[in-house]
Amino acid sequence: MKEIETHGYELASKGTRLIASLLEALIFSIVILLFYLMIGLSASEFWADMNNDYEVLDVVYSLIIGLIIGALFYPLFTGNLGHRIFNLKVISEKTGEDFKRPEKGAIREGLKHALGILIIPSIWILWDTKNQNLYDKITKTLVVKKDMNN
């Protein structure tokens, strides 16, 4: 299968993006579990909270967490933690410039976390020719492999 290039970068594959997202979610889950344990709650309480039905407040919490993660990680990594681990970055679809401003990262990650609850935005990538999720389309971004020479 031929890899698609854009702005001199190779697009990240669907599989790599999936694994990066899953690994990032696992890391954040472990951090949250450790926080639960530090404040005296049990692992079973953590799993019970994770398995509750989603409510509107859960979407708000996801949005806030996404905003914070995006604002912190995008200036450092030009993407999120999963992107950093897999040597990926986020660029503007129009210009190819690095997507590293805190407010832009906050919006992208906020949309990712809030819309992710609805599933469809996250699986959009399965049929998209540019390997974009719906939040990538909204923010006009692409996830690409970092140029190893820079």
Contact map, one row per residue, 1 for C-alpha under 8 A:
111000000000000000000000000000000000000000000000000000000000000000000000000000000000000000000000000000000000000000000000000000000000000000000000000000
111100000000000000000000000000000000000000000000000000000000000000000000000000000000000000000000000000000000000000000000000000000000000000000000000000
111110000110000000000000000000000000000000000000000000000000000000000000000000000000000000000000000000000000000000000000000000000000000000000000000000
011111000110000000000000000000000000000000000000000000000000000000000000000000000000000000000000000000000000000000000000000000000100000000000000000000
001111111110000000000000000000000000000000000000000000000000000000000000000000000000000000000000000000000000000000000000000000000000000000000000000000
000111111110000000000000000000000000000000000000000000000000000000000000000000000000000000000001000000000000000000000000000000000000000000000000000000
000011111000000000000000000000000000000000000000000000000000000000000000000000000000000000000011000000000000000000000000000000000000000000000000000000
000011111100000000000000000000000000000000000000000000000000000000000000000000000000000000000000000000000000000000000000000000000000000000000000000000
000011111110000000000000000000000000000000000000000000000000000000000000000000000000000000000000000000000000000000000000000000000000000000000001111000
001111011111000000000000000000000000000000000000000000000000000000000000000000000000000000000000000000000000000000000000000000000000000000000001100000
001111001111100000000000000000000000000000000000000000000000000000000000000000000000000000000000000000000000000000000000000000000110000000000111100000
000000000111110110000000000000000000000000000000000000000000000000000000000000000000000100000000000000000000000000000000000000000010000000000011100000
000000000011111110000000000000000000000000000000000000000000000000000000000000000000000000000000000000000000000000000000000000000010000000000000000000
000000000001111111000000000000000000000000000000000000000000000000000000000000000000000000000000000000000000000000000000000011000010000000000000000000
000000000000111111100000000000000000000000000000000000000000000000000000000000000000000000000000000000000000000000000000000000000000000000000000000000
000000000001111111110000000000000000000000000000000000000000000000000000000000000000010000000000000000000000000000000000000000000000000000000000000000
000000000001111111111000000000000000000000000000000000000000000000000000000000000010000000000000000000000000000000000000000000000000000000000000000000
000000000000011111111100000000000000000000000000000000000000000000000000000000000000000000000000000000000000000000000000000000000000000000000000000000
000000000000001111111110000000000000000000000000000000000000000000000000000000000000000000000000000000000000000000000000000000000000000000000000000000
000000000000000111111111000000000000000000000000000000000000000000000000000000000110110000000000000000000000000000000000000000000000000000000000000000
000000000000000011111111100000000000000000000000000000000000000000000000000000000100000000000000000000000000000000000000000000000000000000000000000000
000000000000000001111111110000000000000000000000000000000000000000000000000000000000000000000000000000000000000000000000000000000000000000000000000000
000000000000000000111111111000000000000000000000000000000000000000000000000000000100000000000000000000000000000000000000000000000000000000000000000000
000000000000000000011111111100000000000000000000000000000000000000000000000000001100000000000000000000000000000000000000000000000000000000000000000000
000000000000000000001111111110000000000000000000000000000000000000000000000000000000000000000000000000000000000000000000000000000000000000000000000000
000000000000000000000111111111000000000000000000000000000000000000000000000000000000000000000000000000000000000000000000000000000000000000000000000000
000000000000000000000011111111100000000000000000000000000000000000000000000000000000000000000000000000000000000000000000000000000000000000000000000000
000000000000000000000001111111110000000000000000000000000000000000000000000000000000000000000000000000000000000000000000000000000000000000000000000000
000000000000000000000000111111111000000000000000000000000000000000000000000000000000000000000000000000000000000000000000000000000000000000000000000000
000000000000000000000000011111111100000000000000000000000000000000000000000000000000000000000000000000000000000000000000000000000000000000000000000000
000000000000000000000000001111111110000000000000000000000000000000000000000000000000000000000000000000000000000000000000000000000000000000000000000000
000000000000000000000000000111111111000000000000000000000000000000000000000000000000000000000000000000000000000000000000000000000000000000000000000000
000000000000000000000000000011111111100000100100000000000000000000000000000000000000000000000000000000000000000000000000000000000000000000000000000000
000000000000000000000000000001111111110000000000000000000000000000000000000000000000000000000000000000000000000000000000000000000000000000000000000000
000000000000000000000000000000111111111000000000000000000000000000000000000000000000000000000000000000000000000000000000000000000000000000000000000000
000000000000000000000000000000011111111111100100000000000000000000000000000000000000000000000000000000000000000000000000000000000000000000000000000000
000000000000000000000000000000001111111111100000000000000000000000000000000000000000000000000000000000000000000000000000000000000000000000000000000000
000000000000000000000000000000000111111110000000000000000000000000000000000000000000000000000000000000000000000000000000000000000000000000000000000000
000000000000000000000000000000000011111110000000000000000000000000000000000000000000000000000000000000000000000000000000000000000000000000000000000000
000000000000000000000000000000000001111111000000000000000000000000000000000000000000000000000000000000000000000000000000000000000000000000000000000000
000000000000000000000000000000000001111111101100000000000000000000000000000000000000000000000000000000000000000000000000000000000000000000000000000000
000000000000000000000000000000000001100111111100000000000000000000000000000000000000000000000000000000000000000000000000000000000000000000000000000000
000000000000000000000000000000001001100011111110000000000000000000000000000000000000000000000000000000000000000000000000000000000000000000000000000000
000000000000000000000000000000000000000001111111000000000000000000000000000000000000000000000000000000000000000000000000000000000000000000000000000000
000000000000000000000000000000000000000011111111100000000000000000000000000000000000000000000000000000000000000000000000000000000000000000000000000000
000000000000000000000000000000001001000011111111110000000000000000000000000000000000000000000000000000000000000000000000000000000000000000000000000000
000000000000000000000000000000000000000000111111111000000000000000000000000000000000000000000000000000000000000000000000000000000000000000000000000000
000000000000000000000000000000000000000000011111111100000000000000000000000000000000000000000000000000000000000000000000000000000000000000000000000000
000000000000000000000000000000000000000000001111111100000000000000000000000000000000000000000000000000000000000000000000000000000000000000000000000000
000000000000000000000000000000000000000000000111111100000000000000000000000000000000000000000000000000000000000000000000000000000000000000000000000000
000000000000000000000000000000000000000000000011111110000000000000000000000000000000000000000000000000000000000000000000000000000000000000000000000000
000000000000000000000000000000000000000000000001111111000000000000000000000000000000000000000000000000000000000000000000000000000000000000000000000000
000000000000000000000000000000000000000000000000001111100000000000000000000000000000000000000000000000000000000000000000000000000000000000000000000000
000000000000000000000000000000000000000000000000000111111110000000000000000000000000000000000000000000000000000000000000000000000000000000000000000000
000000000000000000000000000000000000000000000000000011111110000000000000000000000000000000000000000000000000000000000000000000000000000000000000000000
000000000000000000000000000000000000000000000000000001111111000000000000000000000000000000000000000000000000000000000000000000000000000000000000000000
000000000000000000000000000000000000000000000000000001111111100000000000000000000000000000000000000000000000000000000000000000000000000000000000000000
000000000000000000000000000000000000000000000000000001111111110000000000000000000000000000000000000000000000000000000000000000000000000000000000000000
000000000000000000000000000000000000000000000000000001111111111000000000000000000000000000000000000000000000000011001000000000000000000000000000000000
000000000000000000000000000000000000000000000000000000011111111100000000000000000000000000000000000000000000000001000000000000000000000000000000000000
000000000000000000000000000000000000000000000000000000001111111110000000000000000000000000000000000000000000000000000000000000000000000000000000000000
000000000000000000000000000000000000000000000000000000000111111111000000000000000000000000000000000000000000010011000000000000000000000000000000000000
000000000000000000000000000000000000000000000000000000000011111111100000000000000000000000000000000000000000111011000000000000000000000000000000000000
000000000000000000000000000000000000000000000000000000000001111111110000000000000000000000000000000000000000010000000000000000000000000000000000000000
000000000000000000000000000000000000000000000000000000000000111111111000000000000000000000000000000000000000010010000000000000000000000000000000000000
000000000000000000000000000000000000000000000000000000000000011111111100000000000000000000000000000000000111111111000000000000000000000000000000000000
000000000000000000000000000000000000000000000000000000000000001111111110000000000000000000000000000000001111110000000000000000000000000000000000000000
000000000000000000000000000000000000000000000000000000000000000111111111000000000000000000000000000000000100000000000000000000000000000000000000000000
000000000000000000000000000000000000000000000000000000000000000011111111100000010000000000000000000000000100100000000000000000000000000000000000000000
000000000000000000000000000000000000000000000000000000000000000001111111110000110000000000000000000001111111110000000000000000000000000000000000000000
000000000000000000000000000000000000000000000000000000000000000000111111111000000000000000000000000011111100000000000000000000000000000000000000000000
000000000000000000000000000000000000000000000000000000000000000000011111111100000000000000000000000001000000000000000000000000000000000000000000000000
000000000000000000000000000000000000000000000000000000000000000000001111111111111000000000000000000001001000000000000000000000000000000000000000000000
000000000000000000000000000000000000000000000000000000000000000000000111111111110000000000000000001111001100000000000000000000000000000000000000000000
000000000000000000000000000000000000000000000000000000000000000000000011111111100000000000000000000111001000000000000000000000000000000000000000000000
000000000000000000000000000000000000000000000000000000000000000000000001111111100000000000000000000100000000000000000000000000000000000000000000000000
000000000000000000000000000000000000000000000000000000000000000000000000111111111011000010000000000100000000000000000000000000000000000000000000000000
000000000000000000000000000000000000000000000000000000000000000000000000111111110000000011100000011100000000000000000000000000000000000000000000000000
000000000000000000000000000000000000000000000000000000000000000000000100111111111011000111000000001100001000000000000000000000000000000000000000000000
000000000000000000000000000000000000000000000000000000000000000000001100110011111111000000000000000000000000000000000000000000000000000000000000000000
000000000000000000000001000000000000000000000000000000000000000000000000100010111111100000000000000000000000000000000000000000000000000000000000000000
000000000000000000011011000000000000000000000000000000000000000000000000000000011111110000000000000000000000000000000000000000000000000000000000000000
000000000000000010010000000000000000000000000000000000000000000000000000000010111111111110000000000000000000000000000000000000000000000000000000000000
000000000000000000000000000000000000000000000000000000000000000000000000000010111111111110000000000000000000000000000000000000000000000000000000000000
000000000000000000010000000000000000000000000000000000000000000000000000000000001111111100000000000000000000000000000000000000000000000000000000000000
000000000000000100010000000000000000000000000000000000000000000000000000000000000111111100000000000000000000000000000000000000000000000000000000000000
000000000000000000000000000000000000000000000000000000000000000000000000000000000011111110000000000000000000000000000000000000000000000000000000110000
000000000001000000000000000000000000000000000000000000000000000000000000000000100011111111000000000000000000000000000000000000000000000000000011110000
000000000000000000000000000000000000000000000000000000000000000000000000000011100011001111100000011000000000000000000000000000000000000000000011110000
000000000000000000000000000000000000000000000000000000000000000000000000000001100000000111110000011100000000000000000000000000000000000000001111000000
000000000000000000000000000000000000000000000000000000000000000000000000000001000000000011111011111000000000000000000000000000000000000000001111000000
000000000000000000000000000000000000000000000000000000000000000000000000000000000000000001111111111000000000000000000000000000000000000000011100000000
000000000000000000000000000000000000000000000000000000000000000000000000000000000000000000111111000000000000000000000000000000000000000000011100000000
000000000000000000000000000000000000000000000000000000000000000000000000000000000000000000011111000000000000000000000000000000000000000000011000000000
000000100000000000000000000000000000000000000000000000000000000000000000000000000000000000111111100000000000000000000000000000000000000000000000000000
000001100000000000000000000000000000000000000000000000000000000000000000000000000000000000111111110000000000000000000000000000000000000000000000000000
000000000000000000000000000000000000000000000000000000000000000000000000000000000000000000110011111000000000000000000000000000000000000000000000000000
000000000000000000000000000000000000000000000000000000000000000000000000000001000000000011110001111100000000000000000000000000000000000000000000000000
000000000000000000000000000000000000000000000000000000000000000000000000010001100000000011110000111110011000000000000000000000000000000000001000000000
000000000000000000000000000000000000000000000000000000000000000000000000011111100000000001000000011111011000000000000000000000000000000000000000000000
000000000000000000000000000000000000000000000000000000000000000000000010011000000000000000000000001111111000000000000000000000000000000000000000000000
000000000000000000000000000000000000000000000000000000000000000000000111111000000000000000000000000111111100000000000000000000000000000000000000000000
000000000000000000000000000000000000000000000000000000000000000000000110000000000000000000000000000011111110000000000000000000000000000000000000000000
000000000000000000000000000000000000000000000000000000000000000000000110000000000000000000000000001111111111000000000000000000000000000000000000000000
000000000000000000000000000000000000000000000000000000000000000000100110111000100000000000000000001111111111100000000000000000000000000000000000000000
000000000000000000000000000000000000000000000000000000000000000001111110010000000000000000000000000001111111110000000000000000000000000000000000000000
000000000000000000000000000000000000000000000000000000000000000001100100000000000000000000000000000000111111111000000000000000000000000000100000000000
000000000000000000000000000000000000000000000000000000000000000001100100000000000000000000000000000000011111111100000000000000000000001100100000000000
000000000000000000000000000000000000000000000000000000000000001001101100000000000000000000000000000000001111111110000000000000000000000000000000000000
000000000000000000000000000000000000000000000000000000000000011111100100000000000000000000000000000000000111111111000000000000000000000000000000000000
000000000000000000000000000000000000000000000000000000000000001001000000000000000000000000000000000000000011111111110000000000000000001000000000000000
000000000000000000000000000000000000000000000000000000000000000001000000000000000000000000000000000000000001111111110000110000000000001000000000000000
000000000000000000000000000000000000000000000000000000000010011011000000000000000000000000000000000000000000111111111000000000000000000000000000000000
000000000000000000000000000000000000000000000000000000000011011001000000000000000000000000000000000000000000011111111100000000000000000000000000000000
000000000000000000000000000000000000000000000000000000000000000000000000000000000000000000000000000000000000001111111110110000000000001000000000000000
000000000000000000000000000000000000000000000000000000000000000000000000000000000000000000000000000000000000001111111111110000000000000000000000000000
000000000000000000000000000000000000000000000000000000000010000000000000000000000000000000000000000000000000000011111110000000000000000000000000000000
000000000000000000000000000000000000000000000000000000000000000000000000000000000000000000000000000000000000000001111111100000000000000000000000000000
000000000000000000000000000000000000000000000000000000000000000000000000000000000000000000000000000000000000000000111111111000000000000000000000000000
000000000000000000000000000000000000000000000000000000000000000000000000000000000000000000000000000000000000000000010111111100000000000000000000000000
000000000000000000000000000000000000000000000000000000000000000000000000000000000000000000000000000000000000000100110111111100000000111000000000000000
000000000000000000000000000000000000000000000000000000000000000000000000000000000000000000000000000000000000000100110011111110000000110000000000000000
000000000000000000000000000000000000000000000000000000000000000000000000000000000000000000000000000000000000000000000011111111000000100000000000000000
000000000000000000000000000000000000000000000000000000000000000000000000000000000000000000000000000000000000000000000001111111110001110000000000000000
000000000000010000000000000000000000000000000000000000000000000000000000000000000000000000000000000000000000000000000000011111110011110000000000000000
000000000000010000000000000000000000000000000000000000000000000000000000000000000000000000000000000000000000000000000000001111110010000000000000000000
000000000000000000000000000000000000000000000000000000000000000000000000000000000000000000000000000000000000000000000000000111111010000000000000000000
000000000000000000000000000000000000000000000000000000000000000000000000000000000000000000000000000000000000000000000000000111111111100000000000000000
000000000000000000000000000000000000000000000000000000000000000000000000000000000000000000000000000000000000000000000000000000111111000000000000000000
000100000010000000000000000000000000000000000000000000000000000000000000000000000000000000000000000000000000000000000000000000011111000000000100000000
000000000011110000000000000000000000000000000000000000000000000000000000000000000000000000000000000000000000000000000000000011111111100000000110000000
000000000000000000000000000000000000000000000000000000000000000000000000000000000000000000000000000000000000000000000000000110011111111110001110000000
000000000000000000000000000000000000000000000000000000000000000000000000000000000000000000000000000000000000000000000000111110010011111110000000000000
000000000000000000000000000000000000000000000000000000000000000000000000000000000000000000000000000000000000000000000000110110000001111111000000000000
000000000000000000000000000000000000000000000000000000000000000000000000000000000000000000000000000000000001001100100000100000000001111111100000000000
000000000000000000000000000000000000000000000000000000000000000000000000000000000000000000000000000000000001000000000000000000000001111111111100000000
000000000000000000000000000000000000000000000000000000000000000000000000000000000000000000000000000000000000000000000000000000000001111111111000000000
000000000000000000000000000000000000000000000000000000000000000000000000000000000000000000000000000000000000000000000000000000000000011111111000000000
000000000000000000000000000000000000000000000000000000000000000000000000000000000000000000000000000000000011000000000000000000000000001111111000000000
000000000000000000000000000000000000000000000000000000000000000000000000000000000000000000011100000000000000000000000000000000000000000111111100000000
000000000000000000000000000000000000000000000000000000000000000000000000000000000000000001111100001000000000000000000000000000000001000111111110000000
000000000010000000000000000000000000000000000000000000000000000000000000000000000000000001111000000000000000000000000000000000000111000100011111000000
000000000011000000000000000000000000000000000000000000000000000000000000000000000000000111100000000000000000000000000000000000000011000000001111100000
000000001111000000000000000000000000000000000000000000000000000000000000000000000000000111100000000000000000000000000000000000000000000000000111110000
000000001111000000000000000000000000000000000000000000000000000000000000000000000000001110000000000000000000000000000000000000000000000000000011111000
000000001000000000000000000000000000000000000000000000000000000000000000000000000000001110000000000000000000000000000000000000000000000000000001111100
000000001000000000000000000000000000000000000000000000000000000000000000000000000000000000000000000000000000000000000000000000000000000000000000111111
000000000000000000000000000000000000000000000000000000000000000000000000000000000000000000000000000000000000000000000000000000000000000000000000011111
000000000000000000000000000000000000000000000000000000000000000000000000000000000000000000000000000000000000000000000000000000000000000000000000001111
000000000000000000000000000000000000000000000000000000000000000000000000000000000000000000000000000000000000000000000000000000000000000000000000001111
